[in-house]
């Protein structure tokens, strides 16, 4: 029931379009005619008339014949498993290319008979053509948000020096290619908000390049000459001296630059490197590599106080990782620039082992940084807790992970999705409760629950500590956490 009007008898296509309309912003028309009361409550004629219909059919005999190779049979865990289409895994073979060409030929033949494609395109273009805003966030002294006017290929990053000021474009990836296929994958600000390292990819490729800019006095971008290549599945983590950042790369691919993104080469042995601003990539030190585990991937993060580098080692897509840390105070500084100097620790050219501490050296669970007070490290984990919990460990005397103190124990029913430390002794926790997010406020030191009245109190508290993590929290809808409403 919607109000007093039943939607029984509405076609599936009409319901689909009505749901699409319902997702439009509040300022756009959202109403549609009701079958029971017969009232016409909007001018959304295309949606009200339902989806365009077509009588296209394809007979089984029209499909191209595909070779089944009965000779490919493997024994896995005691069972024989046939894989007759394995030959299709080689996209460059003549057989695979012939298969793709035949499939495309059939598809083109069908689409040429489709008289409703233009109607669908017009309808969905109209439904999607409305302004879209990302959640605002603060870096340094400026506020930022992503914005799309409606049908732009890529979102534009805007900044402003106050909530009332006129926005200024910082990064517009739409200007980087004629067809809009260069995407801004990531933009990471330095701790002081004055520098941005950002990743660009082309044509949907996983390969990207990293560039750097400064935020000018007027809020506009001031480009740097730094250019980092062969970057893939990379994190970016600035050191708090604002002189460099950690990132991930692979060795130079065998494929030509023009084919990157469509190549079939296997990417192994990911490297964690450190780049000093204003220096060529050839001088970047390889901070971490592990040829003994070529499939491991390394994520990097610098703690909020700037003291520790955290390294997450993972393999595959399971929610589990190893966790290492490096005390950056043990890294010497270069004469002149004062930047961290990893040359003596370089995996390939250095003379000393990196003083990396393997806090968690197994894949038994997932570990994510929440906060730290000196050597007291707070982490989110699913160790012995499939619905996750928050724990605290003293790095000076860690002991076994199973002995680490619970800050937020596993909930009896709800899934702990994230935990964010605010200024002072404050921790905001987000649980998934009955398919909706619920926020609760706790003391970071003890996990003790702090009662707040209404979501506005949380928002008011967060106003003074607007940060990257608070931005992530507010991007989710949430319910009142003091009751079950």
C-alpha positions as CSV (number, residue, x, y, z in Angstrom):
1,X,0.0,0.0,0.0
2,X,1.1,3.6,-0.8
3,X,-1.2,5.8,1.3
4,X,-4.6,4.5,0.5
5,X,-3.8,3.4,-3.0
6,X,-3.0,-0.2,-3.9
7,X,-0.5,-0.9,-6.6
8,X,-1.8,-4.4,-7.3
9,X,-1.9,-5.1,-11.0
10,X,0.9,-2.7,-11.9
11,X,3.3,-4.2,-14.5
12,X,6.8,-5.1,-13.5
13,X,8.2,-2.5,-16.0
14,X,6.0,0.2,-14.5
15,X,7.1,-0.7,-11.0
16,X,10.7,-0.6,-12.1
17,X,10.3,2.9,-13.6
18,X,8.4,4.1,-10.6
19,X,11.2,3.0,-8.3
20,X,13.7,4.8,-10.6
21,X,11.6,8.0,-10.4
22,X,11.5,7.6,-6.6
23,X,15.3,7.8,-6.5
24,X,15.3,11.3,-8.0
25,X,16.1,14.2,-5.7
26,X,13.3,15.8,-3.8
27,X,13.2,18.8,-6.0
28,X,12.3,16.7,-9.1
29,X,8.8,15.4,-9.9
30,X,8.2,12.1,-8.2
31,X,4.5,11.4,-8.5
32,X,2.7,9.1,-10.9
33,X,-0.9,8.1,-11.6
34,X,-2.6,5.8,-9.1
35,X,-4.6,2.9,-10.5
36,X,-7.2,3.0,-7.7
37,X,-7.9,6.7,-7.2
38,X,-7.2,7.5,-10.9
39,X,-5.6,10.8,-9.9
40,X,-2.8,12.1,-12.1
41,X,-0.2,13.5,-9.7
42,X,2.7,14.3,-12.0
43,X,3.8,15.0,-15.5
44,X,6.2,12.1,-15.7
45,X,4.6,10.7,-18.8
46,X,7.3,8.3,-20.0
47,X,7.4,6.6,-16.6
48,X,3.7,6.5,-16.3
49,X,3.3,4.9,-19.7
50,X,5.6,2.1,-18.7
51,X,8.8,0.8,-20.4
52,X,8.9,0.6,-24.2
53,X,8.0,-2.8,-25.4
54,X,9.7,-4.9,-28.0
55,X,9.0,-8.3,-29.6
56,X,12.6,-9.3,-30.3
57,X,13.4,-13.0,-30.2
58,X,16.5,-15.0,-31.0
59,X,16.2,-18.7,-32.0
60,X,18.7,-21.1,-30.5
61,X,19.8,-22.1,-34.0
62,X,21.0,-18.5,-34.6
63,X,23.6,-18.7,-31.8
64,X,27.2,-19.4,-33.0
65,X,28.5,-22.9,-32.5
66,X,31.1,-23.0,-29.7
67,X,33.8,-25.6,-29.5
68,X,33.6,-27.9,-26.4
69,X,37.0,-29.4,-25.6
70,X,36.4,-32.7,-23.8
71,X,40.1,-33.2,-23.2
72,X,40.5,-30.6,-20.4
73,X,39.6,-32.4,-17.2
74,X,41.3,-31.8,-13.8
75,X,41.0,-33.6,-10.5
76,X,40.3,-31.2,-7.7
77,X,39.9,-32.5,-4.1
78,X,39.3,-36.0,-5.3
79,X,36.7,-35.0,-7.9
80,X,37.1,-34.8,-11.7
81,X,36.1,-31.4,-13.0
82,X,35.7,-30.8,-16.8
83,X,36.5,-27.3,-18.2
84,X,35.6,-27.6,-21.9
85,X,35.8,-23.8,-22.5
86,X,39.2,-23.1,-21.0
87,X,40.5,-22.2,-24.5
88,X,38.4,-19.0,-24.1
89,X,40.7,-17.8,-21.3
90,X,43.3,-16.8,-24.0
91,X,41.8,-13.6,-25.4
92,X,44.5,-13.2,-28.0
93,X,44.1,-16.7,-29.7
94,X,42.5,-16.8,-33.1
95,X,39.8,-19.1,-31.8
96,X,38.7,-16.7,-29.0
97,X,38.8,-13.7,-31.4
98,X,36.6,-15.6,-33.9
99,X,34.2,-16.4,-31.0
100,X,34.0,-12.8,-30.0
101,X,33.4,-11.7,-33.5
102,X,30.6,-14.1,-34.0
103,X,28.9,-13.1,-30.8
104,X,29.2,-9.4,-31.7
105,X,27.7,-10.1,-35.1
106,X,24.7,-11.8,-33.6
107,X,24.3,-9.0,-31.0
108,X,24.5,-6.3,-33.8
109,X,21.8,-8.1,-35.8
110,X,19.4,-8.2,-32.8
111,X,20.0,-4.6,-31.8
112,X,19.4,-3.4,-35.4
113,X,15.9,-4.8,-35.1
114,X,15.3,-3.1,-31.7
115,X,12.9,-0.1,-32.3
116,X,12.8,0.8,-28.6
117,X,16.5,1.6,-27.9
118,X,16.2,5.3,-28.5
119,X,13.1,5.5,-26.3
120,X,14.9,3.7,-23.5
121,X,18.0,6.0,-23.9
122,X,15.8,9.1,-23.8
123,X,13.9,7.9,-20.8
124,X,16.9,6.8,-18.7
125,X,18.9,9.9,-19.7
126,X,16.0,12.1,-18.5
127,X,15.8,10.1,-15.2
128,X,19.5,10.4,-14.6
129,X,19.9,14.1,-15.5
130,X,19.9,15.8,-12.2
131,X,22.6,17.4,-10.0
132,X,24.5,15.0,-7.7
133,X,26.5,16.0,-4.7
134,X,29.0,14.0,-2.6
135,X,29.2,14.4,1.1
136,X,31.3,17.5,2.1
137,X,34.6,16.9,3.9
138,X,37.3,19.1,5.4
139,X,41.0,19.0,4.7
140,X,43.2,21.6,6.3
141,X,41.2,24.9,6.5
142,X,39.1,24.2,3.4
143,X,35.9,22.3,2.6
144,X,35.6,20.0,-0.3
145,X,32.9,18.0,-2.1
146,X,32.4,16.1,-5.4
147,X,29.7,17.3,-7.8
148,X,28.2,16.2,-11.1
149,X,25.9,18.5,-12.9
150,X,23.8,15.6,-14.2
151,X,25.3,13.9,-17.2
152,X,29.0,14.6,-16.8
153,X,31.2,11.5,-17.4
154,X,33.2,12.2,-14.2
155,X,32.6,13.9,-10.9
156,X,34.4,17.2,-10.3
157,X,36.2,18.0,-7.1
158,X,35.3,21.5,-5.7
159,X,36.7,23.3,-2.7
160,X,35.8,26.4,-0.7
161,X,37.4,28.3,2.2
162,X,34.2,28.4,4.2
163,X,30.7,26.9,4.1
164,X,29.3,30.1,2.7
165,X,32.1,30.8,0.1
166,X,31.9,30.4,-3.6
167,X,33.2,26.9,-4.6
168,X,36.4,26.7,-6.8
169,X,37.2,23.7,-9.0
170,X,40.3,21.8,-7.7
171,X,40.2,18.8,-10.1
172,X,38.0,18.3,-13.2
173,X,38.9,15.0,-14.9
174,X,36.4,15.7,-17.7
175,X,39.0,18.1,-19.1
176,X,41.7,15.4,-19.3
177,X,40.2,13.6,-22.3
178,X,37.8,14.4,-25.2
179,X,35.5,11.4,-24.4
180,X,35.6,11.7,-20.6
181,X,37.2,8.3,-20.1
182,X,40.0,9.5,-17.9
183,X,38.8,8.9,-14.3
184,X,39.9,10.3,-11.0
185,X,40.4,7.1,-8.9
186,X,41.6,8.7,-5.7
187,X,42.7,12.1,-4.3
188,X,44.5,12.0,-1.0
189,X,45.4,15.2,0.9
190,X,48.4,15.7,3.0
191,X,47.9,16.1,6.7
192,X,48.0,20.0,6.4
193,X,45.6,20.0,3.4
194,X,48.1,21.8,1.2
195,X,49.1,19.0,-1.1
196,X,47.1,16.4,-3.0
197,X,48.4,13.1,-4.6
198,X,45.8,11.8,-7.0
199,X,45.4,8.8,-9.2
200,X,44.2,8.9,-12.8
201,X,43.2,5.9,-14.9
202,X,42.2,5.8,-18.6
203,X,39.5,3.7,-20.3
204,X,38.5,1.8,-17.1
205,X,42.0,0.3,-16.7
206,X,43.2,-0.8,-13.3
207,X,46.6,0.8,-14.2
208,X,46.9,4.4,-13.1
209,X,49.4,7.2,-12.8
210,X,49.9,9.4,-9.7
211,X,50.3,13.1,-10.0
212,X,50.6,15.8,-7.3
213,X,49.3,19.3,-6.9
214,X,49.3,22.1,-4.3
215,X,46.2,24.0,-3.2
216,X,46.8,27.6,-4.2
217,X,45.9,30.6,-2.1
218,X,42.7,31.0,-4.2
219,X,41.9,27.3,-3.9
220,X,42.9,26.4,-7.4
221,X,45.3,23.6,-8.3
222,X,49.0,24.3,-8.7
223,X,50.4,21.3,-10.6
224,X,53.7,19.7,-9.7
225,X,56.0,17.9,-12.1
226,X,55.9,14.6,-10.1
227,X,54.6,11.7,-12.2
228,X,54.5,8.1,-10.9
229,X,53.8,5.2,-13.4
230,X,53.1,1.5,-13.3
231,X,50.8,2.0,-10.4
232,X,48.0,-0.5,-9.7
233,X,45.8,-1.3,-6.7
234,X,47.6,1.4,-4.8
235,X,47.2,3.1,-1.5
236,X,48.5,6.6,-0.9
237,X,49.7,7.6,2.5
238,X,51.4,10.9,3.2
239,X,54.0,11.3,5.9
240,X,53.2,14.1,8.3
241,X,56.2,16.2,7.3
242,X,54.3,16.7,3.9
243,X,57.5,15.8,2.1
244,X,56.5,12.5,0.6
245,X,54.1,9.6,0.5
246,X,53.9,5.8,0.3
247,X,52.3,4.1,-2.8
248,X,52.2,0.8,-4.6
249,X,53.5,-0.2,-8.0
250,X,54.6,-3.1,-10.0
251,X,57.7,-3.7,-12.2
252,X,57.3,-2.2,-15.6
253,X,54.8,-4.3,-17.6
254,X,55.9,-6.4,-20.5
255,X,53.0,-5.1,-22.6
256,X,53.2,-1.9,-24.5
257,X,51.8,1.2,-22.8
258,X,48.9,1.4,-25.4
259,X,47.7,-2.0,-24.4
260,X,47.6,-1.5,-20.6
261,X,44.2,-2.4,-19.3
262,X,43.6,-5.0,-21.9
263,X,46.7,-7.1,-21.5
264,X,46.6,-10.6,-20.0
265,X,49.9,-10.4,-18.2
266,X,49.9,-11.7,-14.6
267,X,50.8,-9.0,-12.1
268,X,52.8,-10.4,-9.2
269,X,55.3,-9.0,-6.6
270,X,53.6,-5.7,-5.8
271,X,56.0,-3.2,-4.3
272,X,55.5,-0.6,-1.5
273,X,57.6,2.5,-2.4
274,X,58.2,5.9,-0.9
275,X,58.2,9.0,-3.1
276,X,59.9,12.3,-2.1
277,X,58.2,15.3,-3.7
278,X,60.2,16.9,-6.5
279,X,62.3,13.8,-7.2
280,X,62.0,11.4,-10.2
281,X,60.3,8.1,-9.7
282,X,63.6,6.3,-10.5
283,X,64.9,7.5,-7.1
284,X,61.9,6.1,-5.1
285,X,63.0,3.6,-2.4
286,X,61.3,0.2,-2.4
287,X,60.3,0.0,1.3
288,X,58.8,-3.4,1.1
289,X,58.7,-6.4,-1.3
290,X,58.3,-10.1,-0.7
291,X,59.3,-12.3,-3.7
292,X,58.6,-15.4,-1.6
293,X,54.9,-14.4,-1.6
294,X,54.4,-13.0,-5.1
295,X,50.6,-12.8,-4.8
296,X,50.7,-10.7,-1.6
297,X,49.3,-7.1,-1.9
298,X,50.4,-4.3,0.5
299,X,48.3,-1.5,1.7
300,X,49.8,1.4,3.6
301,X,48.5,3.8,6.2
302,X,50.1,6.4,8.5
303,X,48.6,6.7,11.9
304,X,46.8,9.9,12.9
305,X,49.8,11.1,15.0
306,X,52.2,10.5,12.1
307,X,54.5,8.2,14.1
308,X,53.8,4.8,12.6
309,X,53.5,3.3,9.1
310,X,50.9,0.5,9.1
311,X,51.2,-2.1,6.4
312,X,48.4,-4.5,5.6
313,X,49.4,-7.6,3.7
314,X,46.6,-9.5,2.0
315,X,46.1,-12.3,-0.5
316,X,42.8,-12.8,-2.3
317,X,39.5,-11.3,-1.3
318,X,38.9,-12.9,2.1
319,X,38.4,-10.5,5.1
320,X,41.8,-11.4,6.5
321,X,45.2,-9.7,6.5
322,X,48.5,-9.5,8.2
323,X,49.5,-6.3,10.0
324,X,53.0,-4.9,10.3
325,X,54.2,-1.5,11.6
326,X,57.2,0.7,11.3
327,X,58.2,3.4,13.8
328,X,59.0,6.3,11.4
329,X,61.1,7.9,14.1
330,X,63.7,5.1,13.3
331,X,64.0,6.3,9.7
332,X,66.9,8.9,9.1
333,X,66.3,12.1,7.3
334,X,68.0,13.3,4.2
335,X,70.5,16.1,4.5
336,X,69.2,19.3,3.0
337,X,65.6,18.3,2.3
338,X,64.8,16.8,5.7
339,X,62.6,14.2,4.0
340,X,62.6,10.6,5.3
341,X,65.5,8.7,3.7
342,X,64.7,5.0,3.1
343,X,67.8,4.5,0.8
344,X,69.6,2.4,3.4
345,X,66.5,0.2,3.8
346,X,65.7,-0.1,0.1
347,X,64.8,-3.8,-0.5
348,X,66.9,-4.0,-3.7
349,X,69.7,-1.6,-3.0
350,X,69.9,-1.0,0.7
351,X,72.4,-2.2,3.2
352,X,70.2,-2.6,6.3
353,X,67.0,-4.5,7.0
354,X,63.9,-2.4,7.5
355,X,63.0,-2.4,11.2
356,X,59.5,-3.6,10.4
357,X,57.6,-5.2,13.3
358,X,55.2,-8.1,12.3
359,X,52.4,-7.5,14.8
360,X,50.1,-10.0,13.1
361,X,51.9,-12.6,10.9
362,X,49.0,-14.8,9.8
363,X,45.8,-14.7,7.9
364,X,43.5,-15.7,10.7
365,X,41.5,-12.5,10.8
366,X,41.0,-9.0,9.5
367,X,42.7,-6.0,11.2
368,X,42.0,-2.3,10.5
369,X,43.4,0.8,12.2
370,X,41.0,2.9,14.2
371,X,43.2,5.1,16.4
372,X,46.3,5.3,18.6
373,X,47.4,7.1,21.7
374,X,51.1,6.7,21.6
375,X,51.8,3.0,21.6
376,X,48.2,2.1,22.5
377,X,46.8,0.9,19.2
378,X,43.0,0.5,18.6
379,X,41.9,-1.9,15.9
380,X,38.8,-3.3,14.4
381,X,38.9,-7.1,13.9
382,X,36.8,-10.2,13.3
383,X,39.2,-12.4,15.3
384,X,36.8,-14.8,17.2
385,X,34.1,-12.3,16.2
386,X,32.4,-12.7,12.8
387,X,30.3,-9.6,13.6
388,X,33.5,-7.7,14.4
389,X,34.7,-5.9,17.5
390,X,37.2,-3.2,18.5
391,X,40.3,-4.1,20.6
392,X,43.3,-2.3,22.0
393,X,46.9,-3.5,22.1
394,X,50.0,-2.0,23.8
395,X,52.8,-2.1,21.2
396,X,55.4,-2.2,23.9
397,X,54.1,-5.5,25.2
398,X,51.5,-6.9,22.7
399,X,51.2,-10.5,23.8
400,X,48.8,-12.9,22.0
401,X,46.0,-11.2,19.9
402,X,43.4,-13.3,21.8
403,X,44.4,-11.5,25.0
404,X,44.0,-8.0,23.6
405,X,41.5,-5.8,25.5
406,X,38.0,-5.4,24.1
407,X,37.0,-1.8,23.7
408,X,33.7,-2.6,21.8
409,X,32.8,-6.2,22.2
410,X,31.1,-8.1,19.4
411,X,27.3,-7.4,19.5
412,X,24.9,-10.2,20.0
413,X,23.2,-9.5,16.7
414,X,24.4,-6.3,14.9
415,X,27.4,-6.2,12.6
416,X,30.0,-3.6,13.5
417,X,30.8,-1.8,10.2
418,X,33.2,0.9,11.3
419,X,34.6,2.8,14.2
420,X,35.9,6.3,14.0
421,X,37.9,8.3,16.7
422,X,37.0,12.0,17.1
423,X,38.8,14.7,19.0
424,X,39.3,13.9,22.7
425,X,38.2,10.7,24.3
426,X,35.4,9.9,21.8
427,X,34.7,7.0,19.5
428,X,31.7,6.8,17.1
429,X,30.7,3.2,16.2
430,X,28.4,2.3,13.4
431,X,26.5,-1.0,13.5
432,X,24.3,-2.5,10.9
433,X,21.0,-3.1,12.7
434,X,18.0,-4.5,10.9
435,X,19.3,-3.4,7.5
436,X,20.0,0.2,8.6
437,X,23.0,1.9,10.1
438,X,23.0,2.9,13.8
439,X,25.5,5.2,15.4
440,X,26.6,5.1,19.0
441,X,29.1,7.3,20.9
442,X,31.6,5.7,23.3
443,X,34.7,6.7,25.2
444,X,37.8,5.7,23.2
445,X,39.8,4.9,26.4
446,X,37.3,2.4,27.8
447,X,34.5,1.8,25.3
448,X,32.0,3.1,27.8
449,X,28.7,4.1,26.1
450,X,28.0,7.9,26.1
451,X,24.3,8.7,26.0
452,X,23.2,11.3,23.4
453,X,19.7,12.5,22.6
454,X,19.0,12.5,18.9
455,X,21.2,12.4,15.9
456,X,21.7,16.2,16.0
457,X,23.9,15.9,19.1
458,X,26.3,13.6,17.3
459,X,26.4,16.0,14.3
460,X,27.0,19.0,16.6
461,X,29.9,17.1,18.3
462,X,31.4,16.1,15.0
463,X,31.2,19.7,13.6
464,X,34.4,20.6,15.5
465,X,36.2,17.4,14.3
466,X,35.1,17.2,10.7
467,X,37.5,14.7,9.1
468,X,37.9,12.1,6.5
469,X,36.5,9.4,8.7
470,X,33.5,11.5,9.9
471,X,32.8,12.2,6.2
472,X,32.6,8.4,5.6
473,X,30.3,7.9,8.5
474,X,27.9,10.7,7.5
475,X,27.7,9.4,4.0
476,X,25.5,6.5,5.4
477,X,22.0,7.0,6.6
478,X,21.6,6.1,10.2
479,X,18.9,5.6,12.8
480,X,18.6,6.8,16.4
481,X,20.9,4.6,18.4
482,X,19.3,5.2,21.8
483,X,16.2,3.3,20.8
484,X,15.0,0.8,18.2
485,X,13.3,3.4,16.0
